[in-house]
Amino acid sequence: MDLKIARTELDAKPKKIDLEKIEAMVEKEESTILYFDKDNSHKDLLTLQDHFEAKGKSFYMNEVKYGLSDNDYMYQVHIMS
């Protein structure tokens, strides 16, 4: 599964990260916070949640708005041991 990391520039295309890299980050640290782009489907993020909760991890996801428009948001994901 590939997910898109939140863009750092409004005109830039989001970079992709795969599940293996996310797992490596989570195993390395006790607590990991990731920001995902709004172009990700909510279903894919729920699949990510199911994956880590099945491994016994705590998973919290929020929408973070950074502008006045309804389209100015990203997903914040916090995964903990």
Residue pairs with C-beta under 8 A, 6 or more apart in sequence:
1 18
1 19
1 44
1 47
1 48
2 16
2 17
2 18
2 19
3 16
3 17
3 18
3 19
3 22
3 36
3 40
3 44
3 45
3 48
4 14
4 15
4 16
4 17
4 36
4 37
4 39
4 40
5 14
5 15
5 16
5 17
5 34
5 35
5 36
5 37
6 14
6 35
6 36
6 37
6 74
6 75
7 13
7 14
7 15
7 37
14 37
14 39
19 48
19 51
22 32
22 34
22 48
25 32
25 34
26 32
26 52
26 57
26 79
30 80
30 81
31 78
31 79
31 80
31 81
32 78
32 79
32 80
33 76
33 77
33 78
33 79
34 76
34 77
34 79
35 64
35 74
35 75
35 76
35 77
36 45
36 74
36 75
36 77
37 74
37 75
38 71
38 73
38 74
38 75
40 75
45 61
45 75
45 77
48 59
48 77
49 59
49 61
52 59
52 79
53 59
57 79
57 80
57 81
58 79
58 80
58 81
59 77
59 78
59 79
60 77
60 78
60 79
60 80
61 75
61 76
61 77
61 78
62 75
62 76
63 73
63 74
63 75
63 76
64 73
64 74
64 75
64 76
65 72
65 73
66 72
66 73
66 74
